[in-house]
Amino acid sequence: MTTDFATCDFCDTHKNNTDGSFRVLPPVFRDYGKRLKFSGRVTTVKCFEDNSLVKAALDTPGEGRVLVVDGGGSLRRALVGGNLGAAGAKNGWAGIVVDGCVRDSAELALCDLGIRALALMPLPTEKKNVGERDVAVQIQGVWVRPGDWLYADEDGIVVNATALT
C-alpha cells in the first residue's frame, strides 16, 4: 500500500480520460478508520443488509487490498462494526469502502486501516449468508471491478483499472 499520492494530482493527470479506466467516486463518503490515506487492489462484496460475506472477506488475509462493499446505499443496517474493523486491520487489509453504513465509530477510529462509509447506524445486519463476492459493483453510480486499484485520501476516492504512480 502506498500513501505517497494525492487524489487531486491523479485527477489533474486523468481529467480528460475518456476510456472509463479512471473513475472518481462521488463526495458522499465519511472517514471512520485510523488511516486517512490508503490504497490497494480492489476486492468486492455485493450485499444488502447482510454482512455475512463482508465478515468472510475480512477474516482472510488482506494482503494490502481494499474491500469495496456494495451495500446498495442502505441506511437501515450497519455492514461493518468494531469487530470487523479489527479483523480487517489484523489481517492486513488497507481499507474498506462501504456504500452503506458502519457502526461502533469509537472502535473503528482505533482500527489501523482506512474505513469510508455513507453514515453511522447502530442497528446490525441480519445474517442470512446472502450476497456475491468478487463481482463488478456500482458504488454511487460508479463501476468498481475486482482487480481495480483504489486510492483514498482527505480529498476523495479514485479508482483506476491499473495501478497509478
C-alpha positions in Angstrom: 0.0 0.0 0.0 1.4 3.3 -1.0 0.5 6.6 0.7 2.7 8.7 -1.4 -0.1 10.1 -3.7 -2.7 12.8 -3.9 -6.1 12.1 -5.5 -6.1 15.7 -6.7 -2.9 15.0 -8.7 -4.4 11.9 -10.1 -7.5 13.9 -11.2 -5.3 16.6 -12.8 -3.4 13.9 -14.8 -6.5 11.9 -15.8 -9.2 14.6 -16.1 -9.5 14.0 -19.8 -9.7 10.2 -19.6 -12.4 9.0 -21.9 -12.0 5.2 -21.9 -13.5 4.8 -18.4 -10.4 3.3 -16.8 -10.1 6.3 -14.4 -13.2 7.0 -12.1 -13.9 9.3 -9.2 -16.4 8.3 -6.5 -18.9 11.0 -5.5 -18.1 13.0 -2.4 -20.6 11.3 -0.1 -18.3 9.1 2.0 -17.2 9.9 5.5 -14.0 8.7 7.2 -14.2 6.3 10.1 -10.9 4.5 10.3 -7.5 5.4 11.7 -5.9 5.7 8.3 -6.9 8.9 6.4 -5.0 7.8 3.3 -4.9 4.3 1.9 -4.7 2.5 -1.4 -4.7 -1.0 -2.8 -6.1 -3.5 -5.2 -9.9 -4.0 -5.0 -11.8 -7.0 -3.9 -15.6 -6.6 -3.8 -18.7 -7.8 -1.9 -22.2 -7.1 -3.0 -24.8 -7.5 -0.3 -27.9 -5.8 1.1 -28.4 -5.5 4.9 -26.5 -8.8 5.4 -22.7 -8.6 6.2 -22.0 -12.4 6.2 -19.8 -12.1 3.1 -18.1 -8.9 4.4 -17.1 -10.8 7.5 -15.9 -13.8 5.4 -13.7 -11.5 3.3 -12.2 -9.6 6.2 -11.4 -12.8 8.0 -9.0 -13.7 5.1 -5.5 -12.3 4.5 -6.0 -8.8 3.1 -2.5 -8.5 1.5 -2.9 -4.7 1.4 -6.1 -4.9 -0.6 -9.2 -2.6 -0.3 -12.6 -4.2 0.3 -15.3 -2.4 -1.6 -18.8 -3.2 -0.3 -21.8 -2.5 -2.4 -24.5 -2.3 0.3 -27.0 -0.7 -2.1 -26.6 2.6 -0.2 -28.8 1.3 2.6 -29.0 3.5 5.6 -31.0 0.9 7.6 -28.3 -1.5 8.8 -24.5 -1.3 9.5 -22.4 -3.6 7.4 -19.1 -3.0 9.3 -18.6 -2.6 13.0 -15.8 -2.7 15.5 -15.2 -6.4 15.3 -15.0 -6.5 11.5 -12.8 -3.4 11.5 -10.4 -5.0 14.0 -10.4 -8.2 11.9 -9.6 -6.2 8.7 -6.7 -4.4 10.4 -5.3 -7.6 12.0 -5.5 -9.5 8.6 -3.6 -6.8 6.6 -6.4 -5.0 4.7 -5.5 -1.5 3.6 -9.1 -0.3 3.7 -12.8 -0.8 3.4 -15.2 1.4 1.4 -18.9 0.8 2.2 -21.7 2.0 0.1 -23.9 1.8 3.2 -23.4 2.3 7.0 -21.0 1.3 9.7 -21.3 1.3 13.5 -19.1 1.3 16.6 -17.4 4.6 15.5 -15.1 4.8 18.5 -13.8 1.3 17.9 -13.4 1.9 14.1 -11.3 5.0 14.8 -8.7 2.8 16.5 -8.5 0.3 13.6 -5.3 0.7 11.6 -6.9 0.8 8.2 -8.9 3.2 6.1 -12.7 3.0 6.5 -15.1 5.1 4.4 -18.9 4.8 4.5 -22.0 6.9 4.0 -23.1 7.2 7.6 -23.4 5.6 11.1 -26.2 3.3 12.0 -26.2 1.3 15.3 -28.5 -1.4 14.1 -26.6 -4.6 12.9 -27.5 -6.7 9.9 -29.3 -10.0 9.6 -27.0 -12.9 9.0 -28.5 -14.8 6.0 -25.3 -15.5 4.1 -26.7 -13.8 1.0 -24.7 -11.8 -1.5 -21.9 -12.1 -4.1 -18.2 -11.8 -3.9 -15.6 -10.5 -6.5 -18.2 -9.2 -8.9 -18.4 -5.8 -10.6 -20.4 -3.4 -8.4 -21.8 0.1 -8.8 -20.9 2.4 -6.0 -23.0 5.5 -6.0 -23.3 5.1 -9.8 -19.6 4.4 -10.4 -18.5 1.0 -11.6 -15.8 -0.7 -9.5 -14.4 -4.0 -10.5 -12.3 -6.7 -8.7 -8.6 -6.0 -9.6 -9.1 -2.3 -10.0 -6.9 0.0 -7.8 -8.5 2.3 -5.3 -6.8 5.4 -3.8 -8.4 7.4 -1.0 -7.2 10.5 0.8 -8.6 13.6 2.5 -9.8 14.9 -0.8 -11.7 11.9 -2.1 -11.6 8.4 -3.6 -10.5 7.5 -7.1 -10.4 4.1 -8.9 -8.3 3.0 -11.8 -8.1 -0.2 -13.9 -4.3 -0.3 -13.3 -2.0 0.9 -10.5 -1.3 4.6 -10.6 2.1 6.2 -9.9 
